[in-house]
Amino acid sequence: MSTPPSATVRAANGTVYALTMSPGEAAALLGLGRSSAYEMVQQGTWPTPLTPAGRTLRKILTVPLLSYAGMTYEFVPQMPAGGQVTRYRRAPGARTTP
């Protein structure tokens, strides 16, 4: 299934995500610590595919991440009403850091 370049992904819970996210955002979705996620990406142990985004930063592909988390999803060809894309939603019980 091909997706248009401006597509977003909507999870079954209604949350809309961009096609890629940072390791910190992915960590929040999975309930992991931000530092742990960046270390896993740096060490090559992150469980889903990554895509380059600059010299050192890697972005995490949203669709494989949602599949890994056991979440169902659908592609949304246009921005949702109001143009708001949720970058991530903090997992229940996840700590917040200042």
C-alpha positions as CSV (number, residue, x, y, z in Angstrom):
1,M,0.0,0.0,0.0
2,S,1.6,3.3,-1.0
3,T,0.9,6.5,0.9
4,P,1.0,10.1,-0.2
5,P,3.9,12.1,1.0
6,S,1.7,14.3,3.2
7,A,-0.1,11.4,4.8
8,T,-0.4,10.9,8.6
9,V,-1.3,7.8,10.5
10,R,-4.3,7.5,12.8
11,A,-4.2,4.9,15.6
12,A,-7.3,3.0,16.6
13,N,-7.6,5.2,19.6
14,G,-8.1,8.2,17.3
15,T,-4.6,9.8,17.9
16,V,-3.0,11.1,14.7
17,Y,0.7,10.8,14.3
18,A,3.2,12.0,11.7
19,L,4.9,9.3,9.6
20,T,8.1,9.5,11.6
21,M,8.9,10.5,15.2
22,S,12.0,11.2,17.4
23,P,13.3,8.5,19.7
24,G,12.0,10.5,22.7
25,E,8.5,10.6,21.2
26,A,8.6,6.9,20.5
27,A,9.8,6.2,24.0
28,A,6.8,8.1,25.4
29,L,4.4,6.0,23.2
30,L,6.0,2.8,24.5
31,G,6.3,3.9,28.1
32,L,10.1,3.9,28.0
33,G,12.5,6.6,29.3
34,R,13.8,9.1,26.8
35,S,17.4,8.5,27.6
36,S,17.0,4.8,27.2
37,A,15.4,5.2,23.8
38,Y,18.3,7.4,22.5
39,E,20.8,4.9,23.9
40,M,19.0,2.0,22.1
41,V,19.0,3.9,18.8
42,Q,22.7,4.8,19.2
43,Q,23.7,1.2,20.1
44,G,21.5,-0.2,17.2
45,T,19.2,-2.2,19.5
46,W,16.0,-0.3,18.8
47,P,13.3,-2.9,17.9
48,T,11.8,-1.1,14.9
49,P,13.2,0.4,11.6
50,L,14.9,3.8,11.7
51,T,15.4,6.3,9.0
52,P,18.3,8.9,8.8
53,A,17.4,12.5,9.5
54,G,20.7,14.5,9.4
55,R,24.2,13.5,10.3
56,T,23.5,11.8,13.7
57,L,19.8,11.9,14.4
58,R,17.6,8.9,13.4
59,K,13.9,9.1,13.1
60,I,11.6,6.2,14.0
61,L,9.0,5.1,11.4
62,T,5.6,5.3,13.0
63,V,3.8,2.4,11.3
64,P,6.3,-0.3,12.4
65,L,6.3,1.2,15.9
66,L,2.5,1.1,16.2
67,S,2.6,-2.5,14.9
68,Y,5.3,-3.3,17.5
69,A,3.1,-1.8,20.2
70,G,0.2,-3.9,19.1
71,M,-1.9,-0.9,18.0
72,T,-4.0,-0.9,14.8
73,Y,-3.8,2.1,12.5
74,E,-5.0,3.6,9.2
75,F,-3.4,6.1,6.8
76,V,-5.0,9.6,6.7
77,P,-4.2,11.2,3.3
78,Q,-4.8,14.8,4.6
79,M,-4.1,16.7,7.7
80,P,-7.0,16.3,10.2
81,A,-9.4,19.2,10.8
82,G,-7.6,22.1,12.5
83,G,-4.2,20.8,11.2
84,Q,-3.2,19.3,14.5
85,V,-1.0,16.3,14.5
86,T,-0.3,14.6,17.9
87,R,3.4,14.0,18.0
88,Y,3.0,11.5,20.9
89,R,0.9,10.7,23.8
90,R,2.5,10.0,27.1
91,A,2.0,6.4,28.2
92,P,0.0,5.9,31.4
93,G,2.2,6.0,34.4
94,A,5.2,7.4,32.5
95,R,7.3,9.9,34.4
96,T,7.5,13.5,33.3
97,T,10.9,15.3,33.4
98,P,11.3,19.0,33.7
